[in-house]
Amino acid sequence: MKQIFVIILIISFAACFAAEEQILDFRLENISGKYQKLSELQQDGLVIIDFWASWCDPCLNALPKMNELHKKYDDVTVIAVNLDKPRDRSKAVSHIKSNRFEFVTLFDPTSNVAKQFNVTGIPRTLIIDPKGEIIYDHTGYQRGDEKHYEAAIIQWQKTACESKQKDEKIEK
């Protein structure tokens, strides 16, 4: 219990000191060959953007955990942005399909979106709130990192719930 409290506390402090920069919308091709915009996927919840490549072992280890988060939280959309070159796209598609991942997979073969987010290492995981602010930013993956992602989600849900309750009291 202490460990969860400490994690939530750390994330709360990190969120307070993180630059509240608004992200720019982007449009990328999905696994079905159709284009999707970030703004279409944001809706009313959090978006987790995970930049990855098929040749990156830590990336491949993180993807099952991303899928678990996607399935566990109705108000969270996971977007796995693949950075493979076009010639390697089939490896990425095969990995996603063979593992039956349910999150959204988008392709950034020119790394233009990755450059927009200043991705210098992968996997790079960003959690973005509905206002488009980055509330969590992490590069790399080690087993257990998903607990930090989940703590950020829980903290956001708690804050969103408290805010909604305040708004409802004001309306009455």
C-alpha positions in Angstrom: 0.0 0.0 0.0 2.8 2.4 0.8 4.4 1.6 -2.5 1.3 2.6 -4.4 0.9 5.8 -2.4 4.6 6.7 -3.1 4.1 6.1 -6.8 1.0 8.3 -6.9 2.8 11.0 -4.9 5.8 11.0 -7.3 3.5 11.2 -10.3 1.6 14.0 -8.8 4.7 16.0 -8.2 6.0 15.2 -11.7 2.7 16.3 -13.2 2.9 19.6 -11.3 6.4 20.3 -12.6 5.9 19.0 -16.1 5.6 21.6 -18.8 1.9 21.9 -19.6 2.5 22.1 -23.3 -0.4 21.5 -25.7 0.3 18.8 -28.3 -0.4 19.3 -32.0 -2.8 17.2 -33.8 -1.5 14.6 -36.3 -2.8 12.3 -38.9 -1.2 8.8 -39.6 -2.1 5.6 -41.4 -3.5 2.8 -39.3 -3.1 -0.9 -39.7 -6.1 -1.1 -42.0 -4.6 1.5 -44.4 -7.0 4.3 -43.3 -5.8 7.6 -41.9 -6.7 8.6 -38.3 -6.2 11.9 -36.5 -5.2 12.1 -32.9 -8.1 14.5 -32.2 -10.5 11.8 -33.4 -9.1 9.3 -30.9 -8.9 11.7 -27.9 -12.7 11.9 -27.2 -13.2 12.4 -23.5 -10.5 10.4 -22.0 -6.8 9.9 -21.8 -4.6 8.9 -24.7 -1.4 6.9 -24.3 0.9 7.3 -27.2 3.6 4.7 -27.3 6.3 5.1 -29.9 7.9 1.8 -30.8 9.7 -0.3 -33.5 9.7 -4.0 -34.4 13.4 -4.3 -33.9 13.3 -2.8 -30.3 13.1 -5.5 -27.6 12.0 -3.2 -24.8 9.3 -1.9 -27.1 8.0 -5.4 -27.8 8.0 -6.1 -24.1 5.9 -3.0 -23.4 3.2 -3.6 -26.0 1.4 -6.4 -24.0 1.2 -4.1 -21.0 -0.1 -1.3 -23.2 -2.8 -3.6 -24.5 -3.8 -4.5 -20.9 -4.2 -0.8 -20.0 -6.2 -0.3 -23.2 -8.6 -3.1 -22.2 -8.8 -2.3 -18.5 -9.7 1.4 -18.7 -12.7 2.5 -20.8 -11.6 6.1 -20.7 -8.1 5.3 -22.0 -7.1 4.9 -25.6 -3.7 3.5 -26.4 -2.1 4.5 -29.7 1.0 2.5 -30.6 2.9 4.6 -33.2 5.3 2.4 -35.1 8.5 4.0 -36.4 9.6 1.1 -38.7 10.7 2.0 -42.3 8.1 1.1 -45.0 10.1 -2.0 -46.0 9.8 -3.3 -42.4 6.1 -2.5 -41.9 5.1 -6.2 -42.4 7.1 -7.2 -39.3 5.2 -4.7 -37.2 1.8 -5.7 -38.7 2.6 -9.4 -38.1 3.6 -8.7 -34.5 0.4 -6.7 -33.8 -1.9 -9.3 -35.4 -0.2 -12.4 -34.0 -0.5 -11.0 -30.5 -4.1 -9.9 -31.1 -3.4 -6.5 -29.7 -6.6 -4.3 -29.5 -5.0 -0.9 -29.3 -4.8 1.5 -32.2 -1.7 1.0 -34.3 -0.5 3.9 -36.5 2.6 4.2 -38.7 5.0 7.0 -38.8 7.6 5.8 -41.4 9.1 9.3 -41.8 9.3 9.9 -38.1 7.6 13.3 -38.6 5.3 12.8 -35.6 8.1 11.4 -33.5 10.1 14.5 -34.3 7.1 16.7 -33.2 7.3 15.0 -29.8 11.1 15.1 -29.7 11.4 11.4 -29.6 15.1 10.6 -29.2 14.8 7.1 -27.8 12.2 4.3 -27.8 9.9 3.1 -26.4 8.7 6.6 -25.6 5.4 6.7 -23.8 3.3 9.9 -23.4 0.0 10.2 -21.5 -2.1 13.0 -22.8 -5.3 14.4 -21.2 -8.4 15.4 -23.1 -7.2 19.1 -23.2 -4.1 17.9 -25.1 -1.7 18.3 -22.2 1.1 15.8 -21.6 0.6 14.6 -18.0 3.2 11.8 -18.1 6.3 11.3 -20.2 8.7 8.3 -20.1 11.4 6.9 -22.3 12.4 3.2 -22.1 10.7 0.2 -20.6 11.5 -2.1 -17.8 9.1 -4.6 -16.2 7.1 -2.6 -13.7 7.0 0.7 -15.6 3.3 -0.1 -16.4 2.6 0.5 -12.7 3.7 4.1 -13.1 1.4 4.5 -16.2 -1.5 3.0 -14.2 -0.8 5.4 -11.3 -0.9 8.3 -13.7 -4.2 7.1 -15.1 -5.7 6.6 -11.6 -4.5 10.1 -10.5 -6.1 11.7 -13.6 -9.3 9.8 -13.0 -9.4 11.0 -9.4 -8.8 14.6 -10.4 -11.3 14.4 -13.2 -13.9 13.0 -10.8 -13.3 15.7 -8.2 -13.5 18.3 -10.9 -16.8 16.9 -12.2 -18.2 16.9 -8.7 -17.3 20.5 -8.1 -18.9 21.5 -11.4 -22.1 19.7 -10.5 -22.2 21.5 -7.1 -21.8 24.8 -8.9 -24.6 24.0 -11.3 -27.0 23.3 -8.4 
